Amino acid sequence: MARAPRAAAAAEPVEDEDAPVRAAPDLFGHQAAAAMLEAAARSGRLPHAWLVAGPPGIGKATLGYRFARWLLAGGSARPPAPTPLHLDPADPVFRRVAAGAHADLRALRPSAEGGVKRVIRVEDARAAIRFLSLTPAEGGWRFVLVDQAEQMQPQAANALLKTLEEPPPRSVLMLTTAAPDRLLPTILSRCRRLELSPLPPAEMEPLLARLLPALPPAERATLLAIAEGSPGRAVALAEGEGLALQAMVEEVLAGLAQADRRRWHAIADAVAAKRDGSAFQGFCALLRRAIAAAVRQAARGGAAPAWLALRPLADWSAQWEAIGRLAAETDTLNLDRKQAVLTLLMRLAPPRAGR
């Protein structure tokens, strides 16, 4: 007698990571870039492909959605607003974009491939190309936003390249990237490029107070220093383990001369505890940031932390590069993260302490 088939397990709901960005009504900074996009659309000669480049978390995708909303709502035919690309959150187009339900907008973002690496898959790129070739459902434009375009699979990049060479009418393709050097030169050459810069401290301070009102001022000051002008990075550090990791980095650097191996093992255990590797990558990134900031400060003749005197400046630059290589190799080859932390701390310790 055959067994009755098992009931399928209910699928867990997939978190929509892009929802807060789609629904963001404000653009912090980057007004010149927004004004350039608006002017291009109003000119009647809107380039069909754009590349928005800049560090992670500074608002590239936010700008992309802001432009898409405004364009799909017929913004180029509307009177100019006090701020570029402004669309009232009560506008039906704004609400549909925020809900991910606008018929003429599609977004591509990296998704997990094989449960580990996040990539933009070739099948998603091809679906987006077919989408662009259709007649706009609402009679205006078709818009595809490719966020973190450096994560495209090679086949996906090649597929998009064909569309860039022969774009459909009334279509806009916008790519955002924190690593334009990882994109095909032929893609770069066919896109109008916008460079977004980190926000200055004068803009970051009130913004962090608005975004993180419950955070003590001292912790906001730490975030201001380590976020390097990126609101998204500041929020991610505050919501994750960023402040705790920064405290470990400061402790490690301040105690390099003593090289407390027992304490190093405890820090390595804490950094390696998260299975997804996020704490390890965050620790390495913050460590490199601290080294780079101290070297820059010393090179400009400013007061540098005492630990910087343990090595020549050129040696610190080599250590900065070595930490980056070790972090990448550990992630790519799935190496032991605790051992990787201990290895890099041993490298940083002055020679007499490392023996």
Secondary structure as UniProt FT lines:
FT   TURN            17..18
FT   HELIX           19..22
FT   HELIX           31..42
FT   TURN            43..44
FT   STRAND          49..53
FT   TURN            56..57
FT   HELIX           60..72
FT   TURN            73..74
FT   HELIX           75..77
FT   TURN            84..85
FT   TURN            89..90
FT   HELIX           92..98
FT   TURN            99..100
FT   TURN            103..104
FT   STRAND          105..108
FT   STRAND          111..113
FT   TURN            114..116
FT   STRAND          117..120
FT   HELIX           122..133
FT   TURN            137..138
FT   STRAND          142..146
FT   TURN            147..148
FT   HELIX           149..151
FT   HELIX           154..165
FT   TURN            169..170
FT   STRAND          171..177
FT   HELIX           180..182
FT   HELIX           185..189
FT   STRAND          192..195
FT   HELIX           201..211
FT   TURN            213..214
FT   HELIX           217..227
FT   TURN            228..229
FT   HELIX           231..239
FT   TURN            240..241
FT   HELIX           242..254
FT   TURN            255..258
FT   HELIX           261..272
FT   TURN            275..276
FT   HELIX           278..299
FT   TURN            300..301
FT   HELIX           306..310
FT   HELIX           313..333
FT   HELIX           337..348
FT   HELIX           351..354
//
